[in-house]
Amino acid sequence: MTSKTTDHPAWVAPYLAKLGVEDPEILGTPSLDALRRLHRAHVEFVAFENFDIQLGRPQGIDPAESIARVLAGRGGYCFNLNNAFAELLTVLGYDVTMHRGQINGSAATAKATADEYDTHMALTVVIEGERWSVDVGLANSHHEPIPLREGVHVQGPFTFELRRLPEIGPDAWRFHTDPAQTTFHSMDFTLAPATWEDFKSIHIHLSTSPEAPYVKWFELFRRDADCAEYVLGDTYTRDEGAGQRTTRMLESADELFKMATDVFHLDLSDVDDADREAMWDRIQIAEAEWRAKRQAAEN
């Protein structure tokens, strides 16, 4: 567990302002309503993104740098987003615990033991006597916290499921994403406490190895009450659930970066024109290779 005094560091007010809370006092003491409000705002306005990894300048994941990214109008992936949000919630007085998790592309690829979980940083918050799954870093999943209860949980147009994994251990759980979603299958996590330092080694791999998905592929996500929006490679998707999905290919670096600013609320003013074009070229090469492999597999 983590705990801090009620004295708020200087970064708290601007962080809350990013989430639409201009007066921190309006939140009051920790409550489920306030937690929901903060969670919704975070996934709507702080994007899941890997721009810096794609640009060859991978970010750190310690709480201070992760918070600084949010204040600068950037996001990151789970190690940044959930780390920063955990620190914010802790300072605000919430009972937050960090956990090791694992993203599954399919049930067949799931790990056999919780000791192997390391590709996702999960959070839970105990509020008003109940534990909740809190996740602002799981791309197109949670819009709000989800009570840690077995069964189906509906959020807007999406249907999720939580279930225990007794074959793994008494503290192991699986979050199933909406069956109609196609970005990932599930996320397994253990309720055993973890710290952000537990993810330093895998972060180095995921952000620097040529074989790591975040190095190979561009990803950009946000959630709101009605849909999930994302860019994978050079393709923008608006997913409104129940198979209602529209896609279109982006045509240029200018279009990608304009969308990142206008739709995903990112400040990418530190990326110059040359780096934008180089990143776009890299995306195009990766997409051409992927499409060629898919076509070959279909023939």
Secondary structure as a PSIPRED ss2 file (coil, helix, strand):
# PSIPRED VFORMAT (PSIPRED V4.0)

   1 M C   1.000  0.000  0.000
   2 T C   1.000  0.000  0.000
   3 S C   1.000  0.000  0.000
   4 K C   1.000  0.000  0.000
   5 T C   1.000  0.000  0.000
   6 T C   1.000  0.000  0.000
   7 D C   1.000  0.000  0.000
   8 H C   1.000  0.000  0.000
   9 P C   1.000  0.000  0.000
  10 A C   1.000  0.000  0.000
  11 W C   1.000  0.000  0.000
  12 V H   0.000  1.000  0.000
  13 A H   0.000  1.000  0.000
  14 P H   0.000  1.000  0.000
  15 Y H   0.000  1.000  0.000
  16 L H   0.000  1.000  0.000
  17 A H   0.000  1.000  0.000
  18 K H   0.000  1.000  0.000
  19 L C   1.000  0.000  0.000
  20 G C   1.000  0.000  0.000
  21 V C   1.000  0.000  0.000
  22 E C   1.000  0.000  0.000
  23 D C   1.000  0.000  0.000
  24 P H   0.000  1.000  0.000
  25 E H   0.000  1.000  0.000
  26 I H   0.000  1.000  0.000
  27 L H   0.000  1.000  0.000
  28 G C   1.000  0.000  0.000
  29 T C   1.000  0.000  0.000
  30 P C   1.000  0.000  0.000
  31 S C   1.000  0.000  0.000
  32 L H   0.000  1.000  0.000
  33 D H   0.000  1.000  0.000
  34 A H   0.000  1.000  0.000
  35 L H   0.000  1.000  0.000
  36 R H   0.000  1.000  0.000
  37 R H   0.000  1.000  0.000
  38 L H   0.000  1.000  0.000
  39 H H   0.000  1.000  0.000
  40 R H   0.000  1.000  0.000
  41 A H   0.000  1.000  0.000
  42 H H   0.000  1.000  0.000
  43 V H   0.000  1.000  0.000
  44 E H   0.000  1.000  0.000
  45 F H   0.000  1.000  0.000
  46 V C   1.000  0.000  0.000
  47 A C   1.000  0.000  0.000
  48 F E   0.000  0.000  1.000
  49 E E   0.000  0.000  1.000
  50 N C   1.000  0.000  0.000
  51 F H   0.000  1.000  0.000
  52 D H   0.000  1.000  0.000
  53 I H   0.000  1.000  0.000
  54 Q H   0.000  1.000  0.000
  55 L C   1.000  0.000  0.000
  56 G C   1.000  0.000  0.000
  57 R C   1.000  0.000  0.000
  58 P C   1.000  0.000  0.000
  59 Q C   1.000  0.000  0.000
  60 G C   1.000  0.000  0.000
  61 I C   1.000  0.000  0.000
  62 D C   1.000  0.000  0.000
  63 P H   0.000  1.000  0.000
  64 A H   0.000  1.000  0.000
  65 E H   0.000  1.000  0.000
  66 S H   0.000  1.000  0.000
  67 I H   0.000  1.000  0.000
  68 A H   0.000  1.000  0.000
  69 R H   0.000  1.000  0.000
  70 V H   0.000  1.000  0.000
  71 L H   0.000  1.000  0.000
  72 A C   1.000  0.000  0.000
  73 G C   1.000  0.000  0.000
  74 R C   1.000  0.000  0.000
  75 G C   1.000  0.000  0.000
  76 G E   0.000  0.000  1.000
  77 Y C   1.000  0.000  0.000
  78 C H   0.000  1.000  0.000
  79 F H   0.000  1.000  0.000
  80 N H   0.000  1.000  0.000
  81 L H   0.000  1.000  0.000
  82 N H   0.000  1.000  0.000
  83 N H   0.000  1.000  0.000
  84 A H   0.000  1.000  0.000
  85 F H   0.000  1.000  0.000
  86 A H   0.000  1.000  0.000
  87 E H   0.000  1.000  0.000
  88 L H   0.000  1.000  0.000
  89 L H   0.000  1.000  0.000
  90 T H   0.000  1.000  0.000
  91 V H   0.000  1.000  0.000
  92 L C   1.000  0.000  0.000
  93 G C   1.000  0.000  0.000
  94 Y C   1.000  0.000  0.000
  95 D E   0.000  0.000  1.000
  96 V E   0.000  0.000  1.000
  97 T E   0.000  0.000  1.000
  98 M E   0.000  0.000  1.000
  99 H E   0.000  0.000  1.000
 100 R E   0.000  0.000  1.000
 101 G E   0.000  0.000  1.000
 102 Q E   0.000  0.000  1.000
 103 I E   0.000  0.000  1.000
 104 N E   0.000  0.000  1.000
 105 G C   1.000  0.000  0.000
 106 S C   1.000  0.000  0.000
 107 A H   0.000  1.000  0.000
 108 A H   0.000  1.000  0.000
 109 T H   0.000  1.000  0.000
 110 A C   1.000  0.000  0.000
 111 K C   1.000  0.000  0.000
 112 A C   1.000  0.000  0.000
 113 T C   1.000  0.000  0.000
 114 A H   0.000  1.000  0.000
 115 D H   0.000  1.000  0.000
 116 E H   0.000  1.000  0.000
 117 Y C   1.000  0.000  0.000
 118 D C   1.000  0.000  0.000
 119 T C   1.000  0.000  0.000
 120 H E   0.000  0.000  1.000
 121 M E   0.000  0.000  1.000
 122 A E   0.000  0.000  1.000
 123 L E   0.000  0.000  1.000
 124 T E   0.000  0.000  1.000
 125 V E   0.000  0.000  1.000
 126 V E   0.000  0.000  1.000
 127 I E   0.000  0.000  1.000
 128 E C   1.000  0.000  0.000
 129 G C   1.000  0.000  0.000
 130 E E   0.000  0.000  1.000
 131 R E   0.000  0.000  1.000
 132 W E   0.000  0.000  1.000
 133 S E   0.000  0.000  1.000
 134 V E   0.000  0.000  1.000
 135 D C   1.000  0.000  0.000
 136 V C   1.000  0.000  0.000
 137 G C   1.000  0.000  0.000
 138 L C   1.000  0.000  0.000
 139 A C   1.000  0.000  0.000
 140 N C   1.000  0.000  0.000
 141 S C   1.000  0.000  0.000
 142 H C   1.000  0.000  0.000
 143 H C   1.000  0.000  0.000
 144 E C   1.000  0.000  0.000
 145 P C   1.000  0.000  0.000
 146 I E   0.000  0.000  1.000
 147 P E   0.000  0.000  1.000
 148 L C   1.000  0.000  0.000
 149 R C   1.000  0.000  0.000
 150 E C   1.000  0.000  0.000
 151 G E   0.000  0.000  1.000
 152 V E   0.000  0.000  1.000
 153 H E   0.000  0.000  1.000
 154 V E   0.000  0.000  1.000
 155 Q E   0.000  0.000  1.000
 156 G C   1.000  0.000  0.000
 157 P C   1.000  0.000  0.000
 158 F E   0.000  0.000  1.000
 159 T E   0.000  0.000  1.000
 160 F E   0.000  0.000  1.000
 161 E E   0.000  0.000  1.000
 162 L E   0.000  0.000  1.000
 163 R E   0.000  0.000  1.000
 164 R E   0.000  0.000  1.000
 165 L C   1.000  0.000  0.000
 166 P C   1.000  0.000  0.000
 167 E C   1.000  0.000  0.000
 168 I C   1.000  0.000  0.000
 169 G C   1.000  0.000  0.000
 170 P C   1.000  0.000  0.000
 171 D C   1.000  0.000  0.000
 172 A E   0.000  0.000  1.000
 173 W E   0.000  0.000  1.000
 174 R E   0.000  0.000  1.000
 175 F E   0.000  0.000  1.000
 176 H E   0.000  0.000  1.000
 177 T C   1.000  0.000  0.000
 178 D C   1.000  0.000  0.000
 179 P C   1.000  0.000  0.000
 180 A C   1.000  0.000  0.000
 181 Q C   1.000  0.000  0.000
 182 T C   1.000  0.000  0.000
 183 T C   1.000  0.000  0.000
 184 F C   1.000  0.000  0.000
 185 H C   1.000  0.000  0.000
 186 S E   0.000  0.000  1.000
 187 M E   0.000  0.000  1.000
 188 D E   0.000  0.000  1.000
 189 F E   0.000  0.000  1.000
 190 T E   0.000  0.000  1.000
 191 L E   0.000  0.000  1.000
 192 A E   0.000  0.000  1.000
 193 P E   0.000  0.000  1.000
 194 A E   0.000  0.000  1.000
 195 T C   1.000  0.000  0.000
 196 W H   0.000  1.000  0.000
 197 E H   0.000  1.000  0.000
 198 D H   0.000  1.000  0.000
 199 F H   0.000  1.000  0.000
 200 K H   0.000  1.000  0.000
 201 S H   0.000  1.000  0.000
 202 I H   0.000  1.000  0.000
 203 H H   0.000  1.000  0.000
 204 I H   0.000  1.000  0.000
 205 H H   0.000  1.000  0.000
 206 L H   0.000  1.000  0.000
 207 S H   0.000  1.000  0.000
 208 T H   0.000  1.000  0.000
 209 S C   1.000  0.000  0.000
 210 P C   1.000  0.000  0.000
 211 E C   1.000  0.000  0.000
 212 A C   1.000  0.000  0.000
 213 P H   0.000  1.000  0.000
 214 Y H   0.000  1.000  0.000
 215 V H   0.000  1.000  0.000
 216 K H   0.000  1.000  0.000
 217 W C   1.000  0.000  0.000
 218 F C   1.000  0.000  0.000
 219 E E   0.000  0.000  1.000
 220 L E   0.000  0.000  1.000
 221 F E   0.000  0.000  1.000
 222 R E   0.000  0.000  1.000
 223 R E   0.000  0.000  1.000
 224 D C   1.000  0.000  0.000
 225 A C   1.000  0.000  0.000
 226 D C   1.000  0.000  0.000
 227 C C   1.000  0.000  0.000
 228 A E   0.000  0.000  1.000
 229 E E   0.000  0.000  1.000
 230 Y E   0.000  0.000  1.000
 231 V E   0.000  0.000  1.000
 232 L E   0.000  0.000  1.000
 233 G C   1.000  0.000  0.000
 234 D C   1.000  0.000  0.000
 235 T E   0.000  0.000  1.000
 236 Y E   0.000  0.000  1.000
 237 T E   0.000  0.000  1.000
 238 R E   0.000  0.000  1.000
 239 D E   0.000  0.000  1.000
 240 E C   1.000  0.000  0.000
 241 G C   1.000  0.000  0.000
 242 A C   1.000  0.000  0.000
 243 G C   1.000  0.000  0.000
 244 Q C   1.000  0.000  0.000
 245 R E   0.000  0.000  1.000
 246 T E   0.000  0.000  1.000
 247 T E   0.000  0.000  1.000
 248 R E   0.000  0.000  1.000
 249 M E   0.000  0.000  1.000
 250 L C   1.000  0.000  0.000
 251 E C   1.000  0.000  0.000
 252 S C   1.000  0.000  0.000
 253 A H   0.000  1.000  0.000
 254 D H   0.000  1.000  0.000
 255 E H   0.000  1.000  0.000
 256 L H   0.000  1.000  0.000
 257 F H   0.000  1.000  0.000
 258 K H   0.000  1.000  0.000
 259 M H   0.000  1.000  0.000
 260 A H   0.000  1.000  0.000
 261 T H   0.000  1.000  0.000
 262 D H   0.000  1.000  0.000
 263 V C   1.000  0.000  0.000
 264 F C   1.000  0.000  0.000
 265 H C   1.000  0.000  0.000
 266 L C   1.000  0.000  0.000
 267 D C   1.000  0.000  0.000
 268 L C   1.000  0.000  0.000
 269 S C   1.000  0.000  0.000
 270 D C   1.000  0.000  0.000
 271 V C   1.000  0.000  0.000
 272 D C   1.000  0.000  0.000
 273 D H   0.000  1.000  0.000
 274 A H   0.000  1.000  0.000
 275 D H   0.000  1.000  0.000
 276 R H   0.000  1.000  0.000
 277 E H   0.000  1.000  0.000
 278 A H   0.000  1.000  0.000
 279 M H   0.000  1.000  0.000
 280 W H   0.000  1.000  0.000
 281 D H   0.000  1.000  0.000
 282 R H   0.000  1.000  0.000
 283 I H   0.000  1.000  0.000
 284 Q H   0.000  1.000  0.000
 285 I H   0.000  1.000  0.000
 286 A H   0.000  1.000  0.000
 287 E H   0.000  1.000  0.000
 288 A H   0.000  1.000  0.000
 289 E H   0.000  1.000  0.000
 290 W H   0.000  1.000  0.000
 291 R H   0.000  1.000  0.000
 292 A H   0.000  1.000  0.000
 293 K H   0.000  1.000  0.000
 294 R H   0.000  1.000  0.000
 295 Q H   0.000  1.000  0.000
 296 A H   0.000  1.000  0.000
 297 A H   0.000  1.000  0.000
 298 E H   0.000  1.000  0.000
 299 N C   1.000  0.000  0.000
